[in-house]
């Protein structure tokens, strides 16, 4: 349940007229690559990350995001009304590539995958999207369920004429990847779950309840201060002293009512009994320094799902997609390459 998005957007529901706007210009801009400055910076980021073990600082990351996402977020406003809700989505990469769908951690947005999109878009058609209650999708005042999220995604795939896709998700989104394999197996070519579990144990359940109570206080900055130590490794927090001030600004605008609904959704989540029925090719990934969704519980998924793969990311906390982006990307690309063979 990734608790530290790179960017958190407020609720935004696009009217049907907006979703009819053509995507062609935005797709062309994304398909032809980053602006030169951002492209060179993304390349430098990729080469530096394995050596330093760090992601970019906040200013550098903002520079990368500006180049990668401006064409989509400013010109196309891509929304579709499906399954009774307006969902925000972004396309990246060649139109004829195999489709990879990125499923967000609980407080992430589509933009939070910037480090992964930079590499994945070179070979694959990448769909990033915000679930109901997240980012730029609508935040309806209702009970959310994991099955509903999966059905939302299946409806979005229908609307975008996606027959099937590879699912890659982290934390909350990794659970969605697994549920897609169980609930919509014909639409799910493979499922990858990074730092995800099948159900909460007593310790993680206590953490999630603390998060829910913290969100109910109604103070975004306080909420971040109360939860962030659960999701980052000690090393990352020590090295990234710029993280907290920048994150406090973002969390000040987090929709905490939606956060509560998402947390309550996860508190009800348990697919442990269904895992042996999962026939979709499955890969699960744990983080070595994880304290929220620990390695042992990720390995439980591996043992329960026939033929699944297990990998461990060294020196990473729960937000491995940020802390160890290069290693995560290598695992994703390697897994996807195997599915084509």
C-alpha positions as a Markdown table, in Angstrom:
| # | Residue | x | y | z |
|---|---|---|---|---|
| 1 | Unk | 0.0 | 0.0 | 0.0 |
| 2 | Unk | 2.3 | 2.7 | -1.2 |
| 3 | Unk | 1.9 | 5.7 | 1.0 |
| 4 | Unk | 4.1 | 8.2 | -0.7 |
| 5 | Unk | 3.0 | 9.3 | -4.1 |
| 6 | Unk | 5.3 | 11.5 | -6.2 |
| 7 | Unk | 2.4 | 13.6 | -7.1 |
| 8 | Unk | -1.1 | 13.6 | -5.5 |
| 9 | Unk | -3.9 | 15.3 | -7.5 |
| 10 | Unk | -7.2 | 16.4 | -6.1 |
| 11 | Unk | -10.4 | 14.8 | -7.4 |
| 12 | Unk | -11.3 | 15.8 | -10.9 |
| 13 | Unk | -14.2 | 14.4 | -12.9 |
| 14 | Unk | -14.2 | 15.2 | -16.6 |
| 15 | Unk | -17.5 | 15.7 | -18.4 |
| 16 | Unk | -18.3 | 13.5 | -21.3 |
| 17 | Unk | -17.5 | 16.2 | -23.8 |
| 18 | Unk | -13.9 | 16.3 | -22.6 |
| 19 | Unk | -13.4 | 12.6 | -23.0 |
| 20 | Unk | -14.5 | 12.9 | -26.6 |
| 21 | Unk | -11.5 | 15.1 | -27.4 |
| 22 | Unk | -9.1 | 13.4 | -29.7 |
| 23 | Unk | -6.1 | 11.6 | -28.2 |
| 24 | Unk | -4.1 | 11.6 | -31.4 |
| 25 | Unk | -2.1 | 14.7 | -30.7 |
| 26 | Unk | -1.2 | 13.6 | -27.2 |
| 27 | Unk | -0.4 | 10.0 | -28.4 |
| 28 | Unk | 1.9 | 11.4 | -31.1 |
| 29 | Unk | 3.8 | 13.6 | -28.6 |
| 30 | Unk | 4.2 | 10.7 | -26.2 |
| 31 | Unk | 5.1 | 8.2 | -28.9 |
| 32 | Unk | 7.9 | 10.4 | -30.3 |
| 33 | Unk | 9.7 | 10.6 | -27.0 |
| 34 | Unk | 10.6 | 13.1 | -24.3 |
| 35 | Unk | 11.8 | 16.6 | -25.1 |
| 36 | Unk | 15.6 | 16.5 | -25.5 |
| 37 | Unk | 16.4 | 18.0 | -22.1 |
| 38 | Unk | 14.1 | 15.6 | -20.2 |
| 39 | Unk | 15.2 | 12.6 | -22.4 |
| 40 | Unk | 18.9 | 13.2 | -21.5 |
| 41 | Unk | 18.0 | 13.7 | -17.9 |
| 42 | Unk | 16.0 | 10.4 | -17.8 |
| 43 | Unk | 19.0 | 8.6 | -19.4 |
| 44 | Unk | 21.3 | 10.0 | -16.7 |
| 45 | Unk | 18.9 | 9.0 | -14.0 |
| 46 | Unk | 18.8 | 5.4 | -15.3 |
| 47 | Unk | 22.6 | 5.1 | -15.3 |
| 48 | Unk | 23.1 | 6.7 | -11.9 |
| 49 | Unk | 20.4 | 4.9 | -9.9 |
| 50 | Unk | 22.1 | 1.5 | -9.7 |
| 51 | Unk | 25.3 | 3.1 | -8.3 |
| 52 | Unk | 23.8 | 5.5 | -5.9 |
| 53 | Unk | 20.8 | 3.5 | -4.7 |
| 54 | Unk | 18.9 | 6.7 | -4.7 |
| 55 | Unk | 16.1 | 8.2 | -6.8 |
| 56 | Unk | 16.4 | 11.8 | -8.1 |
| 57 | Unk | 15.9 | 14.7 | -5.7 |
| 58 | Unk | 12.5 | 16.4 | -5.7 |
| 59 | Unk | 13.5 | 19.2 | -8.1 |
| 60 | Unk | 15.1 | 16.8 | -10.6 |
| 61 | Unk | 12.1 | 14.5 | -10.4 |
| 62 | Unk | 9.8 | 17.4 | -11.1 |
| 63 | Unk | 11.9 | 18.2 | -14.2 |
| 64 | Unk | 11.5 | 14.6 | -15.5 |
| 65 | Unk | 7.8 | 14.6 | -14.9 |
| 66 | Unk | 7.3 | 17.9 | -16.6 |
| 67 | Unk | 8.8 | 16.5 | -19.8 |
| 68 | Unk | 7.2 | 13.1 | -19.6 |
| 69 | Unk | 3.7 | 14.1 | -18.8 |
| 70 | Unk | 3.0 | 17.6 | -20.0 |
| 71 | Unk | 1.7 | 16.5 | -23.4 |
| 72 | Unk | -0.9 | 14.2 | -21.9 |
| 73 | Unk | -2.0 | 16.2 | -18.9 |
| 74 | Unk | -2.2 | 19.6 | -20.6 |
| 75 | Unk | -3.5 | 18.8 | -24.0 |
| 76 | Unk | -5.6 | 15.7 | -24.1 |
| 77 | Unk | -7.3 | 15.4 | -20.7 |
| 78 | Unk | -7.9 | 11.7 | -21.2 |
| 79 | Unk | -11.0 | 10.6 | -19.3 |
| 80 | Unk | -13.5 | 7.9 | -20.0 |
| 81 | Unk | -16.8 | 7.3 | -18.3 |
| 82 | Unk | -16.9 | 3.6 | -17.6 |
| 83 | Unk | -18.7 | 1.5 | -15.0 |
| 84 | Unk | -20.5 | 4.6 | -13.7 |
| 85 | Unk | -17.4 | 6.7 | -13.1 |
| 86 | Unk | -15.0 | 9.0 | -14.9 |
| 87 | Unk | -11.5 | 7.4 | -14.9 |
| 88 | Unk | -8.3 | 9.2 | -15.8 |
| 89 | Unk | -5.7 | 7.4 | -18.0 |
| 90 | Unk | -2.6 | 8.0 | -20.0 |
| 91 | Unk | -1.1 | 6.2 | -23.0 |
| 92 | Unk | 2.7 | 5.9 | -23.5 |
| 93 | Unk | 4.8 | 4.1 | -26.0 |
| 94 | Unk | 4.2 | 2.7 | -29.5 |
| 95 | Unk | 0.6 | 2.1 | -30.5 |
| 96 | Unk | 1.3 | -1.4 | -31.8 |
| 97 | Unk | 3.3 | -2.7 | -28.8 |
| 98 | Unk | 2.0 | -5.3 | -26.3 |
| 99 | Unk | -0.1 | -3.5 | -23.6 |
| 100 | Unk | 1.2 | -3.2 | -20.1 |
| 101 | Unk | -1.1 | -1.7 | -17.5 |
| 102 | Unk | 0.3 | 0.0 | -14.4 |
| 103 | Unk | -1.8 | -0.4 | -11.2 |
| 104 | Unk | -1.1 | 2.3 | -8.6 |
| 105 | Unk | -0.3 | 1.9 | -4.9 |
| 106 | Unk | -2.9 | 3.3 | -2.6 |
| 107 | Unk | -2.0 | 7.0 | -2.6 |
| 108 | Unk | -0.1 | 7.0 | -5.9 |
| 109 | Unk | -1.3 | 8.5 | -9.2 |
| 110 | Unk | -0.5 | 7.7 | -12.8 |
| 111 | Unk | 2.4 | 10.2 | -12.7 |
| 112 | Unk | 4.0 | 8.2 | -9.9 |
| 113 | Unk | 5.3 | 5.6 | -12.4 |
| 114 | Unk | 7.5 | 8.1 | -14.2 |
| 115 | Unk | 10.7 | 6.1 | -13.6 |
| 116 | Unk | 9.1 | 2.9 | -14.9 |
| 117 | Unk | 7.4 | 4.6 | -17.9 |
| 118 | Unk | 10.7 | 6.0 | -19.2 |
| 119 | Unk | 12.0 | 2.4 | -19.7 |
| 120 | Unk | 8.8 | 0.5 | -20.5 |
| 121 | Unk | 7.5 | 2.9 | -23.2 |
| 122 | Unk | 10.5 | 2.0 | -25.4 |
| 123 | Unk | 9.2 | -1.5 | -26.0 |
| 124 | Unk | 5.6 | -1.6 | -24.8 |
| 125 | Unk | 2.3 | 0.3 | -25.1 |
| 126 | Unk | 1.9 | 1.4 | -21.5 |
| 127 | Unk | -1.4 | 2.4 | -19.9 |
| 128 | Unk | -1.2 | 4.3 | -16.6 |
| 129 | Unk | -4.5 | 5.1 | -14.9 |
| 130 | Unk | -6.0 | 6.3 | -11.6 |
| 131 | Unk | -8.5 | 4.1 | -9.8 |
| 132 | Unk | -11.6 | 5.5 | -8.3 |
| 133 | Unk | -10.6 | 7.5 | -5.3 |
| 134 | Unk | -7.2 | 8.2 | -6.7 |
| 135 | Unk | -5.5 | 11.1 | -8.4 |
| 136 | Unk | -7.5 | 12.6 | -11.3 |
| 137 | Unk | -10.2 | 10.0 | -11.4 |
| 138 | Unk | -13.4 | 10.7 | -9.5 |
| 139 | Unk | -13.6 | 10.1 | -5.8 |
| 140 | Unk | -17.2 | 9.0 | -5.2 |
| 141 | Unk | -18.5 | 8.9 | -1.7 |
| 142 | Unk | -19.3 | 5.2 | -1.5 |
| 143 | Unk | -17.7 | 1.9 | -0.4 |
| 144 | Unk | -14.9 | 0.7 | -2.6 |
| 145 | Unk | -13.9 | -2.9 | -3.1 |
| 146 | Unk | -11.0 | -4.6 | -4.8 |
| 147 | Unk | -13.5 | -6.4 | -7.1 |
| 148 | Unk | -15.0 | -3.0 | -8.1 |
| 149 | Unk | -11.5 | -1.6 | -8.9 |
| 150 | Unk | -10.9 | -4.7 | -11.1 |
| 151 | Unk | -14.2 | -4.3 | -12.8 |
| 152 | Unk | -13.5 | -0.6 | -13.4 |
| 153 | Unk | -10.2 | -1.6 | -15.1 |
| 154 | Unk | -11.9 | -4.3 | -17.2 |
| 155 | Unk | -14.5 | -1.7 | -18.3 |
| 156 | Unk | -11.7 | 0.8 | -19.1 |
| 157 | Unk | -10.0 | -1.9 | -21.2 |
| 158 | Unk | -13.3 | -2.5 | -23.1 |
| 159 | Unk | -13.6 | 1.2 | -23.8 |
| 160 | Unk | -10.0 | 1.5 | -25.1 |
| 161 | Unk | -10.4 | -1.7 | -27.1 |
| 162 | Unk | -7.7 | -3.6 | -25.2 |
| 163 | Unk | -8.3 | -7.3 | -25.5 |
| 164 | Unk | -5.8 | -8.3 | -22.9 |
| 165 | Unk | -2.7 | -6.9 | -21.2 |
| 166 | Unk | 0.1 | -7.6 | -18.8 |
| 167 | Unk | -0.7 | -6.2 | -15.3 |
| 168 | Unk | 2.1 | -4.6 | -13.2 |
| 169 | Unk | 1.2 | -3.2 | -9.9 |
| 170 | Unk | 2.8 | -2.1 | -6.6 |
| 171 | Unk | 1.2 | -2.7 | -3.2 |
| 172 | Unk | -2.5 | -1.9 | -3.5 |
| 173 | Unk | -2.1 | -2.1 | -7.2 |
| 174 | Unk | -0.3 | -5.4 | -7.1 |
| 175 | Unk | -3.3 | -6.8 | -5.3 |
| 176 | Unk | -5.4 | -5.5 | -8.3 |
| 177 | Unk | -3.1 | -7.3 | -10.7 |
| 178 | Unk | -3.7 | -10.5 | -8.8 |
| 179 | Unk | -7.4 | -10.0 | -8.7 |
| 180 | Unk | -7.5 | -9.3 | -12.4 |
| 181 | Unk | -6.0 | -12.7 | -12.9 |
| 182 | Unk | -8.6 | -14.3 | -10.7 |
| 183 | Unk | -11.7 | -12.2 | -11.8 |
| 184 | Unk | -10.8 | -11.4 | -15.4 |
| 185 | Unk | -8.3 | -14.1 | -16.5 |
| 186 | Unk | -9.0 | -13.8 | -20.2 |
| 187 | Unk | -8.0 | -10.1 | -20.0 |
| 188 | Unk | -4.8 | -10.7 | -18.0 |
| 189 | Unk | -1.8 | -12.0 | -19.9 |
| 190 | Unk | 0.4 | -11.9 | -16.8 |
| 191 | Unk | 0.3 | -10.5 | -13.3 |
| 192 | Unk | 3.2 | -8.8 | -11.5 |
| 193 | Unk | 2.7 | -7.8 | -7.8 |
| 194 | Unk | 5.4 | -5.7 | -6.2 |
| 195 | Unk | 5.4 | -5.4 | -2.4 |
| 196 | Unk | 1.9 | -6.8 | -2.3 |
| 197 | Unk | 0.2 | -9.4 | 0.0 |
| 198 | Unk | -2.9 | -11.6 | -0.1 |
| 199 | Unk | -4.2 | -10.5 | 3.3 |
| 200 | Unk | -3.1 | -8.5 | 6.3 |
| 201 | Unk | -1.5 | -10.1 | 9.3 |
| 202 | Unk | -2.1 | -8.8 | 12.9 |
| 203 | Unk | 0.9 | -6.3 | 12.7 |
| 204 | Unk | 0.1 | -4.9 | 9.2 |
| 205 | Unk | -3.6 | -4.7 | 10.1 |
| 206 | Unk | -2.7 | -2.6 | 13.1 |
| 207 | Unk | -0.6 | -0.3 | 10.9 |
| 208 | Unk | -3.4 | 0.1 | 8.4 |
| 209 | Unk | -5.9 | 0.9 | 11.2 |
| 210 | Unk | -3.4 | 3.6 | 12.5 |
| 211 | Unk | -3.3 | 5.0 | 9.0 |
| 212 | Unk | -7.1 | 5.1 | 8.8 |
| 213 | Unk | -7.4 | 6.9 | 12.2 |
| 214 | Unk | -4.7 | 9.3 | 11.1 |
| 215 | Unk | -6.6 | 10.1 | 7.9 |
| 216 | Unk | -9.7 | 10.7 | 9.9 |
| 217 | Unk | -7.9 | 13.6 | 11.7 |
| 218 | Unk | -8.3 | 15.6 | 8.5 |
| 219 | Unk | -4.8 | 17.0 | 8.3 |
| 220 | Unk | -2.8 | 15.9 | 5.3 |
| 221 | Unk | 0.6 | 17.0 | 6.6 |
| 222 | Unk | 0.0 | 15.3 | 9.9 |
| 223 | Unk | -1.2 | 12.2 | 8.1 |
| 224 | Unk | 2.1 | 12.0 | 6.2 |
| 225 | Unk | 4.2 | 12.4 | 9.4 |
| 226 | Unk | 2.3 | 9.6 | 11.0 |
| 227 | Unk | 2.6 | 7.1 | 8.2 |
| 228 | Unk | 5.8 | 7.7 | 6.2 |
| 229 | Unk | 8.2 | 5.8 | 8.4 |
| 230 | Unk | 6.2 | 2.6 | 7.7 |
| 231 | Unk | 7.0 | 2.7 | 4.0 |
| 232 | Unk | 10.5 | 4.0 | 3.4 |
| 233 | Unk | 13.7 | 2.2 | 4.3 |
| 234 | Unk | 15.9 | 3.7 | 7.1 |
| 235 | Unk | 18.7 | 4.3 | 4.6 |
| 236 | Unk | 16.4 | 6.1 | 2.1 |
| 237 | Unk | 15.0 | 8.4 | 4.8 |
| 238 | Unk | 18.6 | 9.2 | 6.0 |
| 239 | Unk | 19.8 | 10.0 | 2.5 |
| 240 | Unk | 16.7 | 11.8 | 1.3 |
| 241 | Unk | 16.4 | 14.6 | 3.8 |
| 242 | Unk | 14.6 | 16.6 | 1.1 |
| 243 | Unk | 11.7 | 14.1 | 1.0 |
| 244 | Unk | 9.7 | 15.2 | 4.0 |
| 245 | Unk | 9.3 | 18.9 | 3.3 |
| 246 | Unk | 8.3 | 18.3 | -0.3 |
| 247 | Unk | 5.9 | 15.5 | 0.6 |
| 248 | Unk | 4.3 | 17.6 | 3.3 |
| 249 | Unk | 3.2 | 20.1 | 0.6 |
| 250 | Unk | 1.7 | 17.3 | -1.5 |
| 251 | Unk | -0.1 | 15.6 | 1.3 |
| 252 | Unk | -1.6 | 18.9 | 2.4 |
| 253 | Unk | -4.0 | 18.6 | -0.6 |
| 254 | Unk | -4.6 | 14.8 | -0.4 |
| 255 | Unk | -8.2 | 13.8 | -0.4 |
| 256 | Unk | -8.3 | 12.2 | 3.1 |
| 257 | Unk | -11.9 | 11.1 | 2.8 |
| 258 | Unk | -11.0 | 9.1 | -0.3 |
| 259 | Unk | -7.9 | 7.9 | 1.5 |
| 260 | Unk | -10.1 | 6.5 | 4.3 |
| 261 | Unk | -12.3 | 4.7 | 1.7 |
| 262 | Unk | -9.3 | 3.2 | 0.0 |
| 263 | Unk | -7.9 | 2.1 | 3.4 |
| 264 | Unk | -11.1 | 0.5 | 4.4 |
| 265 | Unk | -11.3 | -1.3 | 1.1 |
| 266 | Unk | -7.9 | -2.8 | 1.8 |
| 267 | Unk | -8.8 | -3.7 | 5.4 |
| 268 | Unk | -11.5 | -6.0 | 3.9 |
| 269 | Unk | -9.2 | -7.6 | 1.3 |
| 270 | Unk | -8.3 | -11.3 | 1.6 |
| 271 | Unk | -7.7 | -13.5 | -1.4 |
| 272 | Unk | -5.5 | -16.0 | 0.3 |
| 273 | Unk | -8.0 | -18.9 | -0.2 |
| 274 | Unk | -8.3 | -18.1 | -3.9 |
| 275 | Unk | -4.6 | -18.0 | -4.8 |
| 276 | Unk | -4.3 | -21.7 | -5.8 |
| 277 | Unk | -6.9 | -21.0 | -8.5 |
| 278 | Unk | -4.8 | -18.3 | -10.1 |
| 279 | Unk | -3.7 | -19.7 | -13.4 |
| 280 | Unk | -2.3 | -16.5 | -14.9 |
| 281 | Unk | 1.5 | -16.3 | -15.2 |
| 282 | Unk | 2.4 | -14.6 | -11.9 |
| 283 | Unk | 5.5 | -12.9 | -10.5 |
| 284 | Unk | 5.7 | -11.5 | -7.0 |
| 285 | Unk | 8.4 | -9.2 | -5.7 |
| 286 | Unk | 9.4 | -8.4 | -2.1 |
| 287 | Unk | 11.6 | -5.6 | -0.7 |
| 288 | Unk | 14.4 | -6.6 | 1.7 |
| 289 | Unk | 13.8 | -3.7 | 4.1 |
| 290 | Unk | 10.1 | -3.9 | 4.0 |
| 291 | Unk | 8.2 | -3.6 | 7.4 |
| 292 | Unk | 4.7 | -3.2 | 6.1 |
| 293 | Unk | 4.2 | -6.0 | 3.6 |
| 294 | Unk | 7.0 | -8.2 | 4.6 |
| 295 | Unk | 8.9 | -10.8 | 2.6 |
| 296 | Unk | 7.4 | -13.8 | 4.3 |
| 297 | Unk | 3.9 | -12.8 | 3.3 |
| 298 | Unk | 4.9 | -12.1 | -0.3 |
| 299 | Unk | 6.5 | -15.6 | -0.3 |
| 300 | Unk | 3.2 | -17.0 | 0.8 |
| 301 | Unk | 1.7 | -15.8 | -2.5 |
| 302 | Unk | 4.6 | -17.4 | -4.3 |
| 303 | Unk | 4.0 | -20.8 | -2.6 |
| 304 | Unk | 0.2 | -20.7 | -3.2 |
| 305 | Unk | 0.2 | -19.7 | -6.9 |
| 306 | Unk | 1.2 | -22.6 | -9.1 |
| 307 | Unk | 4.3 | -21.8 | -11.3 |
| 308 | Unk | 4.8 | -18.3 | -9.9 |
| 309 | Unk | 8.1 | -16.5 | -9.7 |
| 310 | Unk | 9.5 | -14.7 | -6.6 |
| 311 | Unk | 12.2 | -12.0 | -6.5 |
| 312 | Unk | 13.7 | -9.9 | -3.8 |
| 313 | Unk | 14.8 | -6.3 | -4.2 |
| 314 | Unk | 17.8 | -5.6 | -1.9 |
| 315 | Unk | 18.1 | -2.5 | 0.3 |
| 316 | Unk | 14.6 | -1.3 | -0.4 |
| 317 | Unk | 11.6 | -0.4 | 1.7 |
| 318 | Unk | 8.0 | -0.6 | 0.6 |
| 319 | Unk | 8.2 | 2.1 | -2.0 |
| 320 | Unk | 10.7 | 0.1 | -4.0 |
| 321 | Unk | 9.5 | 1.6 | -7.3 |
| 322 | Unk | 11.0 | 4.9 | -6.2 |
| 323 | Unk | 13.9 | 3.7 | -3.9 |
| 324 | Unk | 15.3 | 1.1 | -6.3 |
| 325 | Unk | 13.8 | 2.1 | -9.6 |
| 326 | Unk | 16.5 | 0.7 | -11.8 |
| 327 | Unk | 16.3 | -2.8 | -10.2 |
| 328 | Unk | 12.5 | -2.7 | -10.3 |
| 329 | Unk | 12.6 | -1.9 | -14.0 |
| 330 | Unk | 15.1 | -4.7 | -14.7 |
| 331 | Unk | 12.7 | -7.1 | -13.0 |
| 332 | Unk | 9.7 | -5.8 | -14.9 |
| 333 | Unk | 11.4 | -5.9 | -18.3 |
| 334 | Unk | 12.8 | -9.4 | -17.7 |
| 335 | Unk | 9.4 | -10.7 | -16.6 |
| 336 | Unk | 7.7 | -9.3 | -19.6 |
| 337 | Unk | 10.3 | -10.6 | -22.0 |
| 338 | Unk | 9.7 | -14.1 | -20.6 |
| 339 | Unk | 6.0 | -13.9 | -21.4 |
| 340 | Unk | 6.8 | -13.3 | -25.1 |
| 341 | Unk | 9.1 | -16.3 | -25.4 |
